[in-house]
Amino acid sequence: MPGEVGSPPVARAFIPSRKTEGFAGEPAIEWRGSVAAAGVRELVKKSLALLPDYACTCEIWADERAPEPRTFKLATADEVFDYVDDWASRANVSLSISRSSNDLPLIYVWAAVRNEPSTEATDEVGIKLDRHLLEKGDGVDLVQTCINYTLGPVAHSSTFTQFVNEFQKRSLG
């Protein structure tokens, strides 16, 4: 989805040309922006509500020494806020939703963490989804949740919903 003339795209979709098995063959979508710690918590809660037998491994990526990754279940999902909040404006976060740490994730989210609406030019939010979640419509709901908690101009784009619907259609086509 193009942005302003001369600027990078506002959003990009990655749809593998061949339907291959495993994580590499799953579609992804990313856009410019960041997510506040409260948004990370809501993404974890919504993902684990869809997949209650799964766990979320949250990892903080920073230029300085970051804490060890932590795993959250639905009952402890609120705790992810405190884990991520101290790193707002200094780090990126990844969320990997799977049955165990050895399984491929059904949902993988990456995002710059910011608690203020200002974003860096390199900030992005993205989500990679198992095709089955897109087939059921749950994947589109998760993407919409990510968008709703995105800080930055793309969160309110009038054409973004059309972009996501086209992403779903092409991912399943």
N, C-alpha and C positions, 0 to 999 in steps of 0.2 A: 504494500500500500504506500504510494508515494507521499512524501512530505512536501515541504515548501521547496520551490525551485532551488537547486544547488545544495540542498541538505540531504542527509541520508534518509532512507525509507523510514516511515513511521512504524511500520510493522512488516514482518516477513513470515511467510509460511514455508515449511520444509516438508514436502510430501515425497517420500521415496517413489521412484518410478516403477519399481518392482515390489510386489508384496512379498517381502522376505520375512521369515520368522525371527523373533527376538527383538530386542530393544532397538537395534539399528534400523529395522524396518518400520518403526512407528513414526507417525507424523508429529511435528512440533510447530509451534508458533511463538514468535517473540516480537516485542515492541519496545520502543523507547520509554523510559520511566523508571520508577523505583517503587518499593513497597515499604510502608511503615511496619514497625514490629507488631502492631495490632492486626495489620493485614496478613502478616505471616501466620499469626495465631489462627485467624479465621480460615486461611487456606488449609492449614493442618487439620482443624476441626471438621471442615466440610469434606475433605478427602477421606479422613478416617470414619466419618459418619457414613459415607458411601461404601467403604470397605472396612467394616468394624473388626474383622479378624486380622487386619494388617497393622503395621507399625510404620512410623515416620522417622527416618534417620535424618536429622538436621545437622548440617555442617556449615560452619562459618569460615569464609575465605577472606583473609586480610593480609596486608603487607607486613603486619606484626604478628607475633605468636598468638594464635587464636586457641580457644579451648577445644578440647577433644569433642568429636561429634557426639551428639546425644540422641537417644531413641525415645520416642514418645508414642504412647498408645492413646486411644480415644479418652480414657479416664484421666490422663495426665497432659492432654493437649494444651491446656491453659498455661502450663509451665514453660512452653516454648517462648512466650512473650519475654519473660525475664532472661532467658538464655540469649535471645537475640537483641533485646532493647539496648543493652550496654554497648553494642557494636554499631548502632545506627550511625550513619554518615562516615563510617570507617571500614565497612566490609560489605561483602556479598554473602548470600546464603544459598544453600541448595537443600531441597527437600526431596527425599527419595521414599516413596510409599511402596512397600513390598511386604510379603509375608514374613520374610526373614532377611538378614543382611546378606545372605548368599543368593537370594532370588533376584531376578531382574525386576526393576520397579514397574508397576502399572502406571504410576504417575511420577514424573520428575519435574520439579520446578526450580528455576534459578532466578535470582533477583538481587539487585542492589538494594541495600537496606538504608532507608532514610526516614526520619520522622518529620522532616520539613518538606514542603512542596517543591523546594528548589532541587534540581537534578543536575548531575554532571552530564556532559555530552556523551559519555560512554555508558551511562546507566541503561540497563535493559532488564526486562522481565520476560521470562519465557516458560513454556510448559510443553512437555512431551508426554503424549498420552497413548495408552494402549487403544487400539482400534475398537475394541469391544465397548469401551467407555463412550466413544463417539457414536457407535451404533445405537446405544441406549439413550443418547442425549445427555448423559451425565458429564461427558467431557466438555460439551459446550457450556454447561452450567459452571464447571470449574474454571474454564477460560473466562467466563463472564465475571466470576468472583474475583479472579486475578485482576481483571480490568477495573472492576469497581473499587479495588483497593490500590490501584496504581496512582501514584502521585506524578503529575505531569500532564501535558496536553492531550495525549492519546486517550486518556481515560474518559474523555467526554466527546470523542469524535463521533459525529453523526453517521459516518460511513463504516465505523469499526464493526458494528453488528453485522452488516452485509458481508464484510470481509471474513468474519468468523463463520458465518453460514456457508460461504463459498469454500472456506477451508474444510469444513465438515463434509460437504458434498464431494469435493475432490479427493479427500482422504479415503472416503468409502467407495468412490467410483472405481 
